[in-house]
Amino acid sequence: MKSSKIIPLLFFLIVVSCGGGGGGSSSSAAVGPSSSSSSSSSSSSSSSSSSSSSSNSSDTSSSSQNCPTFDELVPTTPINVDENSSNISGLLLPTGCNIEVLSIIQSEPVNSNSIKPGWFGDLTQGEKTPFGNSDGSTLVITSDTTIGNANEITQLISNIQIADGVTVTIGGNLLCDLKEIQTYNGILKAEKVKLRYCHIRAGGGDSNAPVGRIELKGVSMMRGTFAVPSGNALYTQYIIEDSFLYDLIDGTGSIYSYIWYPREEGLVVKNSVFYMHGGFDIGFNSNGLTSPPIIDNNVFAFPSDTFVTSDRNQRNLNTWDGMKNRPFIGLWAAYGDMKLSLFHNAYLGGRQAFQAYYDSTDQKIESNFDYFGITDLNDIESRYLSSSDNLENNDPIVKDPQASYETITLSGNTLVKSEATYQFDGTNAILVDGTTYVDPPRELIPPIFAPPIYWSLGEFKFEMPPDYEAGMKELNYEIVVSEAGVEKSKTFKVIINDIVD
């Protein structure tokens, strides 16, 4: 349930270095998985550095502050908290104690096909295997390649470009140090791995070349950006399933994912959590697609106000306002018969759900069974943008909005897709004939999202208040701290109490 509680604005500083790369001669040496490096990454120092929100020592001794040990800090029994409340009274850590809170984030995968989310700094310690050009110039990959494996952490040391028709698979956890991975009609695949501080996007586009593809399945991606505007990212397919994407607004003034006329499978976003993500801005042409773009069974969440945690980057408030004032999903072009299908998603926090604009988009967003973060269905229209807000907006189709985000069974005439026959006029695919089919009955189980928790001035608070109707009933967390310089972690449970709202 959407809350109007305000989280106080504090000031903080965490130093994050920007990745190198770009340009360079073709004679530079490429470093592959067989090399090793024990140097710490630039993001390592940022994640483990002290900030004004950490609980490092002051002039007052720990004993005089009744400071707990880490074992005493975390209760063994569940903590009870009312929904729509930010404060967590079951945890107590006074200022001046010898414990620095590094992260408190959900300990459960978003679903059975995912890995555990982890936290921002979990790839920064220990030995890493470098990959990229040793002089920092861009590495162009021209043959199928696997980066890393499950037994190591790989660290990018240069930007990477993936050439036409080439497949690059991320085979293990990857720390990018804000380097870029760009697909120039190439294919990038990552499945059940952690991606940290990565800029991932399409670069270039050629209608005569194989269609590129960026595919994330079951991944945990934190920091960095995904598919931000570049001015030349055309035609790529974007597939995101069963994934946890968190804080993808680093290192660039463009903070949203720009989907420019994808082709073939186009855009498929399913069963995932997007928290503090700049949102999707989408344009498509039905003639280039084999099925409609679909955003299905996801949680989109964004806090209403700025806040501080010990693992948070320095924020430009103009950028923050630019994010929270954008809808989670924007549609700027939709040519042909297909619609953007939004199905059984949850839109939580201080942002509008979606917006359609420009002439081609009228009635081209179709929302079915979505939960808008409110229980009063009479107020649904306040949670998305339409012509009643501004005559420059087009009107979406909103069917069967939900008062809660629960498991549903799909049957009947739901999720209608198009199977079409095409002929080609030169390089342009033209729809000749179309038929429809209906997905068989199946269950949609909402992905798990537990709002992260932060420590400030002796208190623990949710970054955004939990919403019981959004499935936030029993939330399992992992707390990671540094106690006297030693990193420790533990899990605990928070029970959310339903209240009348």
SVG drawing of the C-alpha trace seen along z (x, -y; Angstrom):
<svg xmlns="http://www.w3.org/2000/svg" viewBox="-15 -19 65 44">
<polyline fill="none" stroke="black" stroke-width="0.4" points="0.0,0.0 1.4,-3.4 2.5,-5.4 2.9,-9.2 5.6,-8.8 8.7,-10.9 12.2,-9.5 14.5,-12.3 17.2,-13.5 20.7,-13.2 24.0,-13.9 26.6,-11.4 29.6,-10.6 30.7,-7.3 33.5,-7.5 32.8,-5.6 35.4,-5.6 34.3,-5.6 35.4,-2.8 38.0,-3.4 38.1,-2.2 37.0,-3.5 39.2,-3.8 42.7,-2.5 44.8,-0.6 44.1,2.9 47.6,4.0 46.7,3.8 46.9,7.1 43.6,8.9 43.5,10.4 41.3,13.4 40.1,15.8 43.5,17.5 45.0,14.4 44.6,13.5 44.7,10.3 44.5,9.8 44.1,6.0 41.0,4.6 38.5,3.0 37.6,-0.7 34.1,0.2 35.6,2.2 36.8,-0.9 33.5,-2.6 31.4,0.2 33.6,0.7 34.5,-2.9 33.0,-4.7 30.2,-7.1 28.2,-9.5 25.5,-6.9 27.7,-4.1 28.0,-3.4 31.8,-3.7 33.3,-4.9 33.0,-8.3 34.5,-9.8 31.9,-7.8 33.0,-4.3 30.9,-1.4 30.3,-0.2 28.8,-3.5 26.4,-3.4 25.1,0.1 26.4,1.3 25.3,4.8 27.7,7.3 26.6,8.5 25.2,11.6 23.1,9.5 22.0,7.1 20.0,9.6 17.1,11.2 16.5,14.9 12.7,14.5 10.8,12.6 10.3,8.8 6.8,7.6 6.1,4.3 2.9,2.8 2.5,2.3 3.0,-1.3 5.4,-1.9 9.1,-2.8 10.5,-2.3 11.8,1.1 11.8,1.1 13.1,4.7 16.6,3.7 18.7,1.2 22.2,0.0 23.2,-3.3 25.6,-5.7 29.2,-5.3 29.2,-1.5 31.9,0.6 29.6,2.1 29.3,0.6 26.2,1.7 27.1,2.5 23.9,3.8 20.4,5.2 18.7,6.8 16.4,9.7 18.0,13.1 15.6,14.9 15.7,15.2 12.8,13.5 11.6,16.9 12.8,20.5 14.6,19.7 16.8,17.0 19.9,16.7 20.0,14.9 20.3,11.1 23.4,10.6 24.6,7.0 26.5,4.2 29.9,5.1 29.8,8.9 32.2,9.1 34.7,6.6 36.9,8.6 39.5,11.3 41.3,12.3 39.7,11.6 40.4,12.7 40.8,9.8 39.1,9.7 39.6,7.1 42.4,5.1 45.2,4.5 45.8,1.0 42.1,0.1 41.2,-0.3 38.0,1.3 38.1,5.1 36.1,6.2 35.0,9.8 34.6,11.4 34.1,15.1 31.8,16.9 33.3,16.4 32.5,17.3 33.6,14.8 34.5,16.4 33.1,19.4 31.3,20.4 34.5,20.8 35.9,17.3 35.0,13.6 35.8,11.8 36.7,8.1 36.4,6.1 39.5,4.0 38.2,2.4 35.0,1.8 33.7,4.7 32.0,4.7 30.3,7.8 30.4,8.1 27.6,9.2 26.4,12.7 28.8,13.3 27.5,14.8 29.2,13.8 28.1,15.7 28.8,14.5 29.7,17.7 30.3,16.5 30.0,13.5 31.2,10.3 32.4,7.0 32.5,4.4 33.9,1.4 31.4,-0.8 32.9,0.5 30.5,1.0 29.4,4.2 27.9,3.3 26.2,5.6 26.8,4.5 24.2,6.9 25.8,9.5 24.3,11.6 24.9,11.2 23.7,14.0 23.8,14.1 22.1,16.7 22.1,17.1 25.1,14.8 25.8,11.6 26.5,8.4 27.9,5.5 28.7,1.9 28.0,2.9 26.8,0.7 25.0,3.0 23.5,1.7 23.2,2.2 25.5,0.2 24.9,-0.4 22.3,1.3 22.1,2.6 18.8,3.7 20.8,6.1 22.7,7.7 21.6,10.5 19.4,9.1 21.2,8.5 20.0,9.8 20.6,9.1 19.3,11.8 19.4,11.8 17.8,14.8 17.9,15.4 20.5,12.7 21.2,10.2 22.3,6.9 23.2,4.0 24.5,0.5 25.5,-0.4 22.8,-0.9 20.8,1.2 20.0,0.1 20.4,-3.6 20.0,-5.9 23.0,-6.0 21.8,-7.5 22.4,-4.4 21.0,-1.3 18.6,0.2 16.7,3.4 18.1,5.4 16.0,8.0 15.8,7.6 14.9,10.6 14.8,10.2 13.3,13.1 13.4,14.1 15.9,11.4 16.6,8.8 17.7,5.4 18.6,2.8 19.8,-0.7 20.5,-0.8 21.1,-4.6 24.8,-5.0 27.4,-6.7 25.3,-8.5 22.7,-11.3 20.4,-9.0 18.8,-6.8 16.1,-4.8 16.1,-1.8 15.5,-2.9 13.9,-0.2 14.2,-1.4 12.3,0.6 13.3,4.1 12.8,6.9 11.9,10.5 11.1,11.5 11.4,7.8 10.9,7.1 10.1,9.8 10.2,8.8 8.9,11.4 8.9,12.5 11.4,9.9 12.0,7.1 13.0,3.6 13.9,1.5 15.3,-2.0 15.4,-1.5 14.9,-4.5 12.0,-2.7 11.4,-1.6 10.9,-3.9 9.6,-1.9 9.0,-2.2 8.1,0.6 6.8,1.5 4.7,4.6 6.1,5.5 9.5,6.3 8.1,8.4 7.2,12.1 5.1,11.5 3.9,8.4 6.2,6.8 5.2,8.0 5.9,7.0 4.4,9.8 4.4,10.5 7.0,8.0 7.4,5.7 8.4,2.1 9.2,0.2 10.7,-3.2 10.9,-5.1 9.1,-8.4 12.0,-10.3 15.8,-10.3 17.5,-8.5 20.9,-7.4 22.5,-4.0 26.1,-3.0 26.1,-1.3 24.4,-4.1 26.0,-6.3 26.1,-10.1 22.9,-11.3 22.2,-14.3 18.8,-15.4 17.9,-16.6 18.6,-13.1 16.5,-11.7 13.6,-13.9 14.0,-13.1 13.6,-9.4 10.7,-9.6 8.8,-12.0 9.0,-9.5 6.5,-6.6 7.8,-3.1 6.8,-2.4 6.6,-4.9 5.4,-4.1 6.4,-6.6 5.8,-4.6 3.6,-1.6 3.0,-1.1 0.9,1.8 -1.6,4.0 0.3,5.1 -0.1,3.7 2.3,3.4 0.9,6.0 1.2,5.2 0.0,8.2 -0.1,8.8 2.5,6.3 2.8,4.4 3.7,0.7 4.8,-0.5 6.0,-3.8 6.0,-7.3 5.9,-6.9 3.1,-6.6 2.7,-3.2 2.7,-4.0 2.2,-6.7 1.5,-6.6 2.3,-9.5 2.8,-10.6 0.2,-9.8 0.8,-6.1 0.3,-5.0 -3.5,-5.6 -5.0,-2.5 -1.7,-0.6 -0.9,0.0 -3.1,2.8 -3.0,3.4 -4.5,6.6 -4.7,7.7 -2.1,5.1 -1.8,4.0 -1.2,0.2 -0.3,0.1 -3.7,-0.9 -6.7,1.1 -9.4,-1.4 -10.2,-0.5 -12.1,-3.7 -8.8,-5.6 -6.9,-3.5 -6.9,-6.3 -4.7,-8.4 -1.9,-5.8 -1.3,-6.1 -1.2,-9.0 -3.9,-9.5 -5.5,-12.3 -7.3,-13.4 -3.9,-14.5 -2.6,-16.1 -4.1,-16.1 -0.7,-15.2 -1.1,-11.8 -2.9,-9.0 -5.3,-6.7 -4.2,-3.2 -6.6,-0.2 -6.9,0.8 -8.7,4.1 -9.4,5.8 -7.1,3.8 -6.4,5.6 -6.8,4.6 -3.8,6.9 -0.9,8.7 -1.7,12.4 -1.2,15.6 -3.6,15.9 -4.5,18.6 -4.6,17.6 -7.2,19.2 -9.6,18.3 -8.8,15.5 -5.8,14.1 -2.4,13.2 -3.5,13.3 -0.4,13.2 0.0,12.9 1.4,15.6 1.8,14.0 2.9,14.7 5.3,12.2 6.6,11.4 9.6,9.3 9.7,6.2 13.5,5.8 14.5,5.8 11.1,4.8 8.9,7.5 5.2,6.9 2.4,8.6 0.4,10.8 -1.9,12.8 -2.4,13.1 -3.9,15.6 -4.1,15.7 -3.6,18.3 -4.2,18.4 -1.7,19.4 -2.7,22.6 -3.9,22.2 -1.0,21.5 -0.3,19.9 1.5,16.6 3.2,16.3 4.4,12.8 8.2,12.4 9.4,11.8 10.4,8.2 11.5,7.1 12.2,3.4 15.8,2.9 16.6,1.6 19.0,-1.1 20.6,-2.4 20.5,-6.1 21.1,-8.0 20.7,-4.9 17.6,-3.6 16.8,-1.0 14.2,-1.9 12.7,-0.5 13.8,-2.3 10.1,-2.3 7.3,-1.1 6.2,2.5 2.8,3.1 1.0,6.2 -1.3,6.4 1.8,6.6 2.7,9.9 5.1,8.4 3.9,10.6 7.0,12.5 10.2,10.9 13.6,12.6 16.7,10.4 20.4,10.8 22.3,8.2 26.0,7.6 28.2,5.7 31.8,4.9 32.5,5.5 35.9,4.3 37.0,4.6 35.7,8.2 32.8,8.7 29.9,10.8 26.4,11.6 23.2,13.2 19.6,13.6 16.5,12.6 12.7,12.5 10.3,9.5 6.5,10.2 4.4,7.5 1.0,6.9 -2.0,6.1 -3.8,2.9 -7.0,1.4 -6.2,-0.8"/>
</svg>
